[in-house]
Amino acid sequence: MTKNAELLHREKRSYAGGIVEIVVWRVPEPVTPSGHPYKYRLVFVRGGKRVVGYDNERGKGDHRHLGKTEMLYRFVDEAQLLDDFWQDVKEATK
C-alpha cells in the first residue's frame, strides 16, 4: 500500500469454523478502474478455501467472490461494503 494510504479497518477473527479477514484503506487516488478512494480486501476462508471474498484489485475494479463465482460489485461506501460482506458470509454459513 502507498505510504499515504490511511488504514480504516483491520480485523482478523475466527467465525463459523473459518477465518474472516477484513482490511480497508483510504488511498490518495482510486485503484483503477474503481472510482472511489478505497482499497479493500475482505475474505472468509474455511477449510483452506475462499468461501466469500470482496476486493478491488488494479485492472479488475470492485468485485466479489461467492465460492468459485466472481461477479462485479457496486461499491457505495465502507459501511455498505461491510454490511454486504457480512450478509454474504451469513448466507454462506447457514
C-alpha positions as CSV (number, residue, x, y, z in Angstrom):
1,M,0.0,0.0,0.0
2,T,1.2,3.5,-0.7
3,K,2.7,5.4,2.2
4,N,-0.1,8.0,2.0
5,A,-2.8,5.3,2.5
6,E,-4.9,5.5,5.7
7,L,-5.8,2.3,7.4
8,L,-9.5,2.5,8.2
9,H,-10.4,-1.1,9.3
10,R,-8.4,-4.2,10.1
11,E,-9.9,-7.3,11.6
12,K,-9.0,-11.0,11.7
13,R,-11.0,-13.5,13.7
14,S,-12.5,-16.9,13.8
15,Y,-16.0,-17.2,12.5
16,A,-18.3,-20.3,11.8
17,G,-15.4,-22.7,11.6
18,G,-13.3,-20.5,9.4
19,I,-11.4,-17.2,9.4
20,V,-12.6,-13.7,8.5
21,E,-10.0,-11.1,7.5
22,I,-11.1,-7.5,6.6
23,V,-8.7,-4.7,5.6
24,V,-9.9,-1.3,4.2
25,W,-7.7,1.7,3.4
26,R,-8.4,5.2,2.2
27,V,-6.0,5.8,-0.7
28,P,-5.0,9.2,-2.2
29,E,-6.1,8.1,-5.7
30,P,-8.7,5.5,-6.8
31,V,-7.4,2.0,-7.7
32,T,-8.1,1.9,-11.4
33,P,-10.9,1.3,-12.6
34,S,-12.6,1.9,-9.3
35,G,-13.8,5.5,-9.0
36,H,-13.6,5.8,-5.2
37,P,-10.7,6.4,-2.8
38,Y,-10.7,3.0,-1.1
39,K,-8.6,-0.2,-1.4
40,Y,-10.1,-3.2,0.3
41,R,-9.8,-6.9,0.9
42,L,-12.4,-8.9,2.8
43,V,-12.4,-12.7,2.9
44,F,-14.0,-15.6,4.7
45,V,-11.9,-18.8,4.4
46,R,-13.0,-22.2,5.6
47,G,-11.2,-25.4,5.1
48,G,-8.4,-23.6,3.3
49,K,-10.8,-22.4,0.6
50,R,-12.2,-18.9,0.0
51,V,-16.0,-19.0,0.6
52,V,-16.7,-15.3,0.3
53,G,-14.3,-12.5,-0.9
54,Y,-14.6,-8.9,-1.8
55,D,-11.7,-6.8,-3.3
56,N,-10.9,-4.2,-5.8
57,E,-7.6,-5.1,-7.4
58,R,-6.0,-2.9,-10.0
59,G,-7.3,-3.6,-13.5
60,K,-10.4,-5.5,-12.3
61,G,-12.1,-3.0,-10.1
62,D,-14.7,-3.8,-7.5
63,H,-15.8,-7.4,-7.4
64,R,-16.8,-10.2,-5.1
65,H,-16.3,-13.9,-5.0
66,L,-19.0,-16.3,-3.8
67,G,-17.5,-19.8,-3.9
68,K,-16.0,-20.1,-7.4
69,T,-18.2,-17.4,-8.9
70,E,-16.8,-13.9,-9.4
71,M,-19.1,-11.0,-10.1
72,L,-19.0,-7.2,-10.2
73,Y,-19.7,-5.4,-7.0
74,R,-21.3,-1.9,-6.8
75,F,-19.3,-0.1,-4.1
76,V,-21.3,2.6,-2.3
77,D,-19.3,3.3,0.9
78,E,-17.3,1.5,3.6
79,A,-20.3,0.8,5.8
80,Q,-22.3,-0.8,2.9
81,L,-19.2,-2.8,1.9
82,L,-19.0,-4.3,5.4
83,D,-22.8,-4.9,5.6
84,D,-22.8,-6.7,2.2
85,F,-19.8,-8.8,3.1
86,W,-21.3,-10.0,6.4
87,Q,-24.6,-10.7,4.7
88,D,-22.9,-13.0,2.2
89,V,-20.9,-14.7,4.9
90,K,-24.0,-15.3,6.9
91,E,-25.8,-16.7,3.9
92,A,-22.8,-19.0,3.1
93,T,-22.7,-20.4,6.7
94,K,-26.4,-21.2,7.0
